[in-house]
Amino acid sequence: MKKIIFEQVGNIITTILLTLALIEIINLSPKPLAGSSQINAGSLFFIFLIWSSVFGLLRFAYQKYGHDGYNTKKGEMSSFDEREKHLSHFAAAKTYRLFIALIPSVSSTIIFVQLVIPMTKNQSQIIMLISFSVVTCIGFINYLFCWVLADRKNLEI
């Protein structure tokens, strides 16, 4: 169970830092002129890069020294035995069902908000970015809770 918590918390932190870094890039970059483009990255982008490197090293170290079947290539789908394989598939199926309901409703809400409220291109991009990030984090949290609850309750899968 530790590997699932490790992977999902790391994924959530990565998603949040990436979102903040991209918002900062959108806000810092000047409006492009015809035939030119410029992207300015701020400190949050470098914090994201540092975190990504640290998380990658932590994942590698956990695979090497964790001894519980964690594999960096499989991430949260790593399994030590058949039961963990079933738990992973159970949590993935539940998360997939959540996404099937969540993505169309969030997309519809974003479209509605952008049609009703006048906003700049940057504001529109930031709203879409935050929405995507929230949906992604909800997916990671849902996977984590489904896996842990199924493991704790020894659910029939």
C-alpha positions as CSV (number, residue, x, y, z in Angstrom):
1,M,0.0,0.0,0.0
2,K,2.9,2.4,0.7
3,K,3.9,2.3,-3.0
4,I,0.4,3.4,-4.1
5,I,0.4,6.3,-1.6
6,F,3.9,7.3,-2.6
7,E,3.1,7.3,-6.3
8,Q,-0.2,9.1,-6.1
9,V,1.0,11.8,-3.7
10,G,4.0,12.3,-6.0
11,N,1.7,12.5,-9.0
12,I,-0.6,15.0,-7.3
13,I,2.4,17.2,-6.3
14,T,3.8,17.0,-9.8
15,T,0.4,18.0,-11.4
16,I,0.0,20.9,-9.0
17,L,3.5,22.2,-9.6
18,L,3.2,21.8,-13.4
19,T,-0.1,23.7,-13.4
20,L,1.4,26.5,-11.3
21,A,4.5,26.7,-13.5
22,L,2.4,26.8,-16.7
23,I,0.1,29.5,-15.3
24,E,3.2,31.5,-14.4
25,I,4.6,31.0,-17.9
26,I,1.2,32.2,-19.4
27,N,1.3,35.3,-17.2
28,L,5.0,36.2,-17.7
29,S,5.2,35.6,-21.5
30,P,4.5,38.7,-23.6
31,K,1.7,38.7,-26.1
32,P,3.2,37.3,-29.3
33,L,3.7,39.5,-32.3
34,A,3.4,38.4,-35.9
35,G,6.3,36.2,-36.8
36,S,7.8,36.0,-33.3
37,S,7.3,34.1,-30.1
38,Q,8.8,34.3,-26.6
39,I,8.3,32.2,-23.5
40,N,9.4,33.4,-20.1
41,A,9.7,30.9,-17.3
42,G,9.7,32.0,-13.7
43,S,10.8,30.4,-10.4
44,L,7.9,28.0,-10.3
45,F,9.0,26.4,-13.5
46,F,12.4,25.7,-11.9
47,I,10.8,24.4,-8.7
48,F,8.8,22.0,-11.0
49,L,12.0,20.9,-12.7
50,I,13.7,20.3,-9.4
51,W,10.7,18.4,-8.0
52,S,10.5,16.3,-11.1
53,S,14.2,15.4,-10.7
54,V,13.8,14.6,-7.0
55,F,10.7,12.6,-7.6
56,G,12.4,10.6,-10.3
57,L,15.3,9.8,-8.0
58,L,12.9,8.9,-5.2
59,R,11.1,6.6,-7.5
60,F,14.3,4.9,-8.6
61,A,15.5,4.6,-5.0
62,Y,12.1,3.2,-3.9
63,Q,12.2,0.6,-6.7
64,K,15.7,-0.4,-5.7
65,Y,15.3,-0.5,-1.9
66,G,11.6,-0.8,-1.3
67,H,11.3,-4.6,-1.9
68,D,7.6,-4.5,-2.3
69,G,7.3,-4.9,-6.1
70,Y,7.4,-1.3,-7.1
71,N,8.5,-0.7,-10.6
72,T,9.1,2.8,-12.0
73,K,7.9,1.8,-15.5
74,K,4.5,0.5,-14.1
75,G,4.1,3.2,-11.3
76,E,0.8,2.7,-9.5
77,M,0.1,-0.4,-11.5
78,S,3.1,-2.2,-9.9
79,S,2.1,-5.3,-8.2
80,F,3.8,-7.7,-5.8
81,D,1.2,-10.4,-6.0
82,E,-2.0,-11.4,-7.7
83,R,-4.1,-9.6,-5.0
84,E,-2.4,-6.2,-5.7
85,K,-2.9,-6.7,-9.4
86,H,-6.6,-7.1,-8.8
87,L,-6.7,-4.1,-6.5
88,S,-4.9,-2.0,-9.2
89,H,-7.4,-3.1,-11.8
90,F,-10.3,-2.4,-9.5
91,A,-9.1,1.1,-8.7
92,A,-8.3,1.8,-12.3
93,A,-11.8,0.7,-13.4
94,K,-13.4,2.9,-10.7
95,T,-11.3,5.9,-11.8
96,Y,-12.1,5.3,-15.4
97,R,-15.8,5.4,-14.6
98,L,-15.3,8.7,-12.7
99,F,-13.6,10.2,-15.7
100,I,-16.4,9.1,-18.0
101,A,-18.8,11.3,-15.9
102,L,-16.4,14.0,-14.9
103,I,-14.7,15.0,-18.1
104,P,-17.9,15.8,-20.1
105,S,-19.5,17.7,-17.2
106,V,-16.3,19.8,-16.6
107,S,-15.9,20.4,-20.3
108,S,-19.5,21.5,-20.6
109,T,-19.1,23.9,-17.6
110,I,-15.9,25.4,-19.1
111,I,-17.6,26.0,-22.4
112,F,-20.6,27.5,-20.7
113,V,-18.5,29.8,-18.5
114,Q,-16.5,31.0,-21.5
115,L,-19.6,31.8,-23.5
116,V,-21.3,33.7,-20.7
117,I,-18.4,35.5,-19.1
118,P,-16.2,37.6,-21.4
119,M,-12.5,36.9,-20.8
120,T,-9.1,37.3,-22.4
121,K,-7.2,34.5,-24.1
122,N,-4.9,34.2,-21.1
123,Q,-7.8,33.9,-18.7
124,S,-9.4,31.3,-20.9
125,Q,-6.2,29.3,-21.0
126,I,-5.7,29.5,-17.3
127,I,-9.3,28.3,-16.6
128,M,-8.8,25.3,-18.9
129,L,-5.5,24.5,-17.4
130,I,-6.8,24.7,-13.8
131,S,-9.8,22.6,-14.8
132,F,-7.6,19.9,-16.4
133,S,-5.4,19.9,-13.3
134,V,-8.3,19.6,-10.9
135,V,-9.8,16.7,-12.9
136,T,-6.4,15.0,-13.0
137,C,-5.8,15.4,-9.3
138,I,-9.3,14.1,-8.6
139,G,-8.4,11.0,-10.7
140,F,-5.3,10.4,-8.7
141,I,-7.1,10.9,-5.4
142,N,-9.9,8.6,-6.5
143,Y,-7.4,5.9,-7.6
144,L,-5.7,6.2,-4.2
145,F,-8.9,6.0,-2.1
146,C,-10.3,3.1,-4.2
147,W,-7.1,1.1,-3.9
148,V,-6.7,1.7,-0.1
149,L,-10.4,1.1,0.8
150,A,-10.5,-2.1,-1.2
151,D,-7.3,-3.2,0.4
152,R,-8.5,-2.3,3.9
153,K,-11.9,-3.9,3.5
154,N,-10.6,-6.9,1.6
155,L,-13.3,-6.3,-0.9
156,E,-14.3,-9.1,-3.3
157,I,-13.0,-7.9,-6.6
